Amino acid sequence: MKYSYTLVILLVLPYFLVAQSKHDFRPCGNTEGRSDWLRTYQKQPHLYEKGADSTILYIPLTIHNVATDVGTGYFKGRALLDALCTLNADFEASNMRFFIEGDVNHIANTAYNIHETVLDGAAMMFANNVPNTLNCYIVSDPASNCGYNLPYAGIALAKNCANPSDHTWAHEVGHAFKLPHPFLGWEGGVSHDDSVEHDYNNPAPEKVLLNYTYFKDTLILDTLIIDTVWVELAERSNCHFAGDGFCDTEADYLSSRWQCTGDATSAVQQTDPKGERFTSDGTLIMSYSNDNCAARFTNEQTAAMRANLFDEKPELLYNQSSAPPIGDEPVTVISPFEGEITPPDASYFEWNAVPNATHYVFELSPILTFSALQIDTIVSTTSLEIGGLLNERRYYWRVRPFNSHTFCTDFSARFSFETGTVSSTHDWLDEQVRIYPNLLHSNDILSIEFGERVPENLLVNVLSIDGKLVHHQTFTAARNELQVALPSLAKGVYYVHLESALGAKVERIVVY
Ligand SMILES: [Zn+2]
């Protein structure tokens, strides 16, 4: 059997978790105001193409997975799929879906992985951006934020803020399509730099100041850009030009992370410029409410994002057909079979393709629960070879299929094998042994014929295509030809595994 495979060289380097928890980060670094585009749009939103409400818009992402200089601390493959699954769920009601364009781009660069300022992040993006896609950089520390969006470059996202229950990615994508925070203007408090104390029990000023520097449509380095923003009234009579300019997002002045109450509003009461008291809506993804409150975009926000795509970013809409969904057939193992002993420096893995899957997350761990991974990689084949394992150890492995558009998939069952010394004449058995016939009926006799050398002991396992052992036999006397009486078998494909001190061999047979 000829294989094309990927050889994974293992870097055994300890990975110490040094990144902060998400509560050490600001929820978002954006201080983008209402862009010129949004101001124009909000005056006459009905004039803009948005596509039919029921038309799903497919948007390409380039995923940049960033680690340290020596390649430690990448965002795990499974975490990436989970985060993409959440991102698409957050946009489900907006009929917008995100797909991966090309392969995930792995970048080993400590200075990018932990960067101090959004300007450092801009440099990372300018050096790596792929045109005509939404570029998303998953790093350990994006300037002490959970995320930010630079209108002229891309999105930075903290690994610790991209858990399956987090909505930071959706929030930053909202910014990328020109949505401001509902509390727009309050990012630096009533001043632009948090220098002025404000007591929410007192009426808010009519206008607050905001520092837009670095969040304009182009990167402007030589000017501090500070502007005034009208404060939205609780009764929303000025909603068309105050705050975020949307009238179906309620007044909100809360620019620190906040926990919602049972009815998804803020515990903190605020006072508008006319003295009216109100609480904030915690369900908005664009607010700073905790992730367990945030769940939605409003109708006006959705309309603006769709209009922004058609009007300002039509280059993102180049491919509006989805990849076919992945079948729910279970992954079945070809090699190694359950409990097989494999060489620690070259263990070979192969499994049956899952319909419509183009890639697999491959995980290998010495721990039953996969809580620590020795191998975490993405392959576009259904096989790979791995070296660098410890000798005489039990390992567990599993794969998770996905394609460019389908991420909410499950892992395969957990499989196991052991490492140990296998004869170096691995190829001898493979080349010199004949297993026949390949086409046979149930209850037929399978013959195994040896060449010049005959193993003293031979283990014969016959496995069904879904990995179940259907026949097991051990031969102890050295003979040139052995006969295996197969049990009653259903029609289908089976794999005959031979194992001996002279090597191993796998042959495919068909019962018809
Ligand atoms: Zn934000």
Boltz pocket constraint, residues with backbone or C-beta under 6 A from the ligand:
constraints:
  - pocket:
      binder: B
      contacts: [[A, 27], [A, 28], [A, 29], [A, 30], [A, 171], [A, 175], [A, 181], [A, 286]]
      max_distance: 6.0
